[in-house]
Amino acid sequence: MRSTIRKVTTMWLTVGKPLQRLNQRYGLTCTAVCVRQLHSSATQFTDSSYDGLYPGHIHTTPVQKALLAVGSGVAALQNPYRHDMVAVLGETTGHFALINLRDRMRNDPEGYAILTERPRIRLSTLDLNNMATLPDGSFGREYLRFLEDNHVTPDSRADVKFVDNEELAYVMQRYREVHDLLHTLLGMPTNMLGEVAVKWFEAAQTGLPMCTLGAVLGPLRLNARRLQSLFTSLGPWALKNGQQSRCVLSIFYERRWEQSVEDLRQELNIEPPPVTLSATKKGST
């Protein structure tokens, strides 16, 4: 077993270096194509044939979606913290996964309420002062601690633009806005290892191609020690829990702040993480 893990780790390190060099060489070109496509689409369809599915919606043809997917995918590989490119990749490749997630939410009473009420997770909708008074171990207090320790904000999540269905657009928006809540539930920081572990969970849970791509390519940016941790403990744990847990989009987290993280994990059938990771610098691999 240990010999197999060493071989897999070596393979990822060997494959990763030339891929990163290739991406550094051609990544800027693909990013430029993606950005030009974004601007041309926005101008063309906002000024002429905008169909008003929801505020900010930009209708795109299948060819345009393909160009956006390729360009944003390369840009996201070059810099996984380019949330704008990750967002475009998710929107242009996730149609069938979003339908499945929407149906799962419709079949869950709490998920159905979310689809009906359309809550948003933004600084303007959160009572951070109240969260700060909650006891340690409560979901709200630990979420606030996550935001503070990792220097992140829920307002960094971009609005959906390229999903050509209003309800599916909200499902994507909800997924995007609960991402940091998943970090809190899973006990994962925002360093590269923590992000990859969350992506493995999300890939198994949501089926979104963006998550699968992140789960496959994310390890290329990890060093040997962290690769071993991913393949021996965090990865199998994330995949198992992503498959067995209740749909994480069907939880009205805004009504769960006072609930303990431990109780919420048990309710969702999520096991505690096998190792504890501390919040570290994002660039650390």
C-alpha positions as CSV (number, residue, x, y, z in Angstrom):
1,M,0.0,0.0,0.0
2,R,2.7,2.5,1.0
3,S,4.6,1.6,-2.2
4,T,1.5,2.3,-4.3
5,I,1.0,5.7,-2.6
6,R,4.7,6.6,-3.2
7,K,4.3,5.7,-6.9
8,V,1.1,7.8,-7.2
9,T,2.7,10.7,-5.5
10,T,5.7,10.6,-7.7
11,M,3.5,10.4,-10.8
12,W,1.6,13.5,-9.8
13,L,4.8,15.4,-9.1
14,T,6.3,14.3,-12.4
15,V,3.2,15.1,-14.5
16,G,2.5,18.4,-12.6
17,K,5.7,20.3,-13.4
18,P,5.6,20.1,-17.2
19,L,1.8,20.9,-17.1
20,Q,2.4,23.9,-15.0
21,R,5.2,25.1,-17.3
22,L,2.9,24.6,-20.3
23,N,0.1,26.5,-18.6
24,Q,2.4,29.4,-17.7
25,R,3.4,29.6,-21.4
26,Y,-0.1,29.5,-22.9
27,G,-2.3,30.5,-19.9
28,L,-2.3,34.3,-20.6
29,T,-3.4,33.7,-24.2
30,C,-6.4,31.6,-23.2
31,T,-7.3,34.0,-20.4
32,A,-7.2,36.9,-22.9
33,V,-9.6,34.9,-25.2
34,C,-11.9,34.3,-22.3
35,V,-12.0,37.9,-21.3
36,R,-12.6,39.1,-24.8
37,Q,-15.5,36.6,-25.1
38,L,-17.0,37.8,-21.9
39,H,-16.9,41.4,-23.0
40,S,-18.2,40.7,-26.5
41,S,-21.0,38.6,-25.2
42,A,-22.0,41.1,-22.6
43,T,-22.1,43.9,-25.1
44,Q,-23.9,42.0,-27.8
45,F,-26.6,40.4,-25.7
46,T,-27.2,43.2,-23.1
47,D,-27.7,45.8,-25.9
48,S,-29.8,43.7,-28.3
49,S,-31.2,40.3,-27.5
50,Y,-31.0,40.2,-23.7
51,D,-33.9,38.0,-22.6
52,G,-34.2,39.1,-19.0
53,L,-34.1,35.7,-17.3
54,Y,-32.6,37.3,-14.3
55,P,-30.5,40.5,-13.5
56,G,-27.1,40.3,-15.1
57,H,-27.9,37.2,-17.3
58,I,-25.8,37.0,-20.5
59,H,-27.2,34.5,-23.1
60,T,-24.5,32.5,-24.9
61,T,-24.6,30.1,-27.8
62,P,-23.1,26.6,-27.4
63,V,-19.9,27.7,-29.2
64,Q,-19.5,30.7,-27.0
65,K,-20.0,28.5,-23.9
66,A,-17.3,26.2,-25.2
67,L,-14.9,29.0,-25.7
68,L,-15.6,30.4,-22.3
69,A,-15.2,27.0,-20.7
70,V,-11.8,26.4,-22.4
71,G,-10.4,29.8,-21.6
72,S,-11.6,30.0,-18.0
73,G,-10.5,26.4,-17.4
74,V,-6.9,27.2,-18.4
75,A,-6.9,30.5,-16.4
76,A,-8.3,28.7,-13.3
77,L,-5.6,26.1,-13.6
78,Q,-2.9,28.8,-13.8
79,N,-4.3,30.5,-10.7
80,P,-7.0,28.6,-8.7
81,Y,-7.7,31.7,-6.7
82,R,-9.0,33.5,-9.9
83,H,-12.6,33.1,-8.6
84,D,-14.0,34.9,-11.6
85,M,-12.6,32.3,-14.0
86,V,-13.6,29.4,-11.7
87,A,-17.1,30.9,-11.7
88,V,-17.3,31.1,-15.5
89,L,-16.1,27.5,-15.8
90,G,-18.7,26.3,-13.5
91,E,-21.5,28.1,-15.2
92,T,-20.6,27.0,-18.7
93,T,-20.1,23.3,-18.0
94,G,-22.6,22.5,-15.2
95,H,-26.0,22.4,-16.8
96,F,-26.9,18.7,-16.2
97,A,-25.4,18.7,-12.7
98,L,-27.4,21.8,-11.8
99,I,-30.6,20.0,-13.0
100,N,-29.8,17.1,-10.7
101,L,-29.0,19.4,-7.8
102,R,-32.2,21.3,-8.3
103,D,-34.3,18.1,-8.3
104,R,-32.6,17.0,-5.1
105,M,-33.5,20.3,-3.5
106,R,-37.1,20.1,-4.7
107,N,-37.5,16.7,-3.2
108,D,-36.2,17.9,0.2
109,P,-38.6,20.0,2.4
110,E,-35.8,22.3,3.5
111,G,-34.3,22.4,0.1
112,Y,-37.7,23.3,-1.4
113,A,-38.0,26.2,1.1
114,I,-34.7,27.5,0.0
115,L,-35.7,27.4,-3.7
116,T,-38.9,29.2,-2.8
117,E,-37.4,31.9,-0.5
118,R,-34.1,32.4,-2.4
119,P,-31.9,33.4,0.6
120,R,-28.5,35.0,-0.1
121,I,-25.4,34.7,2.0
122,R,-23.8,38.2,1.9
123,L,-22.4,40.6,4.5
124,S,-25.6,42.6,4.2
125,T,-27.7,39.5,5.2
126,L,-25.4,38.2,8.0
127,D,-25.5,39.5,11.6
128,L,-21.8,39.2,12.4
129,N,-22.1,40.8,15.8
130,N,-24.6,38.2,16.9
131,M,-22.4,35.4,15.5
132,A,-19.5,36.7,17.6
133,T,-21.6,36.2,20.8
134,L,-22.4,32.6,20.0
135,P,-20.5,29.9,22.0
136,D,-17.4,28.2,20.6
137,G,-18.4,25.1,18.6
138,S,-21.6,26.6,17.3
139,F,-21.9,26.7,13.5
140,G,-22.3,30.5,13.4
141,R,-19.3,31.2,15.6
142,E,-17.1,28.8,13.8
143,Y,-18.1,30.2,10.4
144,L,-17.2,33.7,11.6
145,R,-13.9,32.3,12.9
146,F,-13.2,30.8,9.5
147,L,-13.9,34.1,7.8
148,E,-11.5,35.9,10.2
149,D,-8.7,33.3,10.2
150,N,-8.6,33.0,6.4
151,H,-9.3,36.6,5.6
152,V,-12.2,35.9,3.3
153,T,-15.6,37.5,2.8
154,P,-18.9,36.0,1.5
155,D,-19.2,39.1,-0.8
156,S,-16.3,37.8,-2.9
157,R,-18.7,35.3,-4.7
158,A,-19.5,36.6,-8.1
159,D,-23.1,36.7,-9.4
160,V,-24.1,34.1,-11.9
161,K,-24.3,35.3,-15.6
162,F,-24.1,32.4,-18.1
163,V,-26.7,29.9,-16.8
164,D,-29.7,30.0,-19.2
165,N,-32.4,29.1,-16.6
166,E,-33.4,31.3,-13.8
167,E,-33.9,28.6,-11.2
168,L,-30.7,26.8,-12.1
169,A,-28.9,30.1,-11.9
170,Y,-30.0,30.4,-8.3
171,V,-28.9,26.8,-7.6
172,M,-25.4,27.7,-8.9
173,Q,-25.5,30.9,-6.8
174,R,-26.4,29.0,-3.7
175,Y,-23.6,26.5,-4.3
176,R,-21.2,29.3,-4.7
177,E,-22.3,31.1,-1.5
178,V,-22.3,28.0,0.7
179,H,-18.8,27.0,-0.4
180,D,-17.2,28.7,2.7
181,L,-19.8,27.1,4.9
182,L,-18.6,23.7,3.6
183,H,-15.1,24.7,4.6
184,T,-16.4,25.3,8.1
185,L,-18.4,22.0,8.2
186,L,-15.4,20.0,6.9
187,G,-12.9,21.9,9.0
188,M,-10.8,22.8,6.0
189,P,-8.8,26.1,5.7
190,T,-8.4,27.9,2.4
191,N,-4.8,26.8,1.7
192,M,-4.3,24.6,-1.4
193,L,-4.6,21.3,0.5
194,G,-7.8,22.4,2.2
195,E,-9.3,23.7,-1.1
196,V,-8.4,20.4,-2.9
197,A,-10.0,18.4,-0.1
198,V,-13.2,20.5,-0.3
199,K,-13.2,20.1,-4.1
200,W,-13.0,16.3,-3.7
201,F,-16.0,16.5,-1.4
202,E,-17.9,18.8,-3.8
203,A,-17.1,16.6,-6.8
204,A,-18.6,13.6,-5.2
205,Q,-21.5,15.6,-3.7
206,T,-22.5,17.8,-6.7
207,G,-21.2,16.2,-9.9
208,L,-20.3,19.6,-11.2
209,P,-17.5,19.2,-13.9
210,M,-15.8,22.3,-12.4
211,C,-15.4,20.5,-9.1
212,T,-14.2,17.3,-10.8
213,L,-11.6,19.3,-12.7
214,G,-10.4,21.0,-9.6
215,A,-10.3,17.6,-7.8
216,V,-8.2,16.1,-10.6
217,L,-5.8,19.0,-11.3
218,G,-5.6,20.5,-7.8
219,P,-3.1,17.9,-6.6
220,L,-0.6,19.0,-9.3
221,R,0.1,22.1,-7.1
222,L,0.8,20.2,-3.9
223,N,4.2,19.1,-2.7
224,A,5.0,15.4,-1.9
225,R,4.2,15.7,1.8
226,R,0.7,17.2,1.1
227,L,0.0,14.8,-1.7
228,Q,0.6,11.9,0.6
229,S,-1.8,13.4,3.2
230,L,-4.4,13.9,0.4
231,F,-4.1,10.4,-1.0
232,T,-3.9,8.5,2.3
233,S,-6.4,10.4,4.5
234,L,-8.1,13.6,3.4
235,G,-9.0,12.4,-0.2
236,P,-10.7,9.1,0.7
237,W,-12.5,10.9,3.6
238,A,-13.7,13.7,1.4
239,L,-15.0,11.3,-1.4
240,K,-16.7,9.0,1.1
241,N,-18.5,11.9,2.9
242,G,-19.4,13.7,-0.3
243,Q,-21.1,10.5,-1.5
244,Q,-22.9,9.6,1.7
245,S,-24.0,13.0,3.1
246,R,-27.3,14.7,2.6
247,C,-27.5,17.3,-0.2
248,V,-25.5,20.2,1.3
249,L,-27.5,22.7,-0.8
250,S,-30.7,21.6,0.9
251,I,-29.7,23.1,4.3
252,F,-31.1,26.4,5.4
253,Y,-27.8,27.4,7.0
254,E,-29.1,30.8,8.0
255,R,-31.4,29.1,10.5
256,R,-28.6,26.9,11.9
257,W,-26.1,29.4,13.3
258,E,-26.8,28.3,16.9
259,Q,-26.6,24.6,16.2
260,S,-23.2,23.0,17.0
261,V,-20.9,22.0,14.2
262,E,-20.8,18.5,15.7
263,D,-24.6,18.1,15.6
264,L,-24.9,19.5,12.1
265,R,-22.3,17.1,10.9
266,Q,-24.2,14.2,12.4
267,E,-27.4,15.4,10.8
268,L,-25.8,15.6,7.4
269,N,-23.9,12.3,7.9
270,I,-20.5,14.0,7.6
271,E,-17.6,12.5,9.6
272,P,-15.1,14.7,11.4
273,P,-11.9,15.3,9.3
274,P,-9.1,12.7,9.9
275,V,-6.5,15.4,10.3
276,T,-6.6,19.0,11.5
277,L,-5.3,21.7,9.1
278,S,-4.5,25.2,10.3
279,A,-5.2,28.3,8.3
280,T,-2.0,29.1,6.3
281,K,-0.9,31.4,3.6
282,K,-2.9,30.8,0.4
283,G,0.1,30.4,-1.8
284,S,1.5,27.5,0.4
285,T,1.4,24.2,-1.3
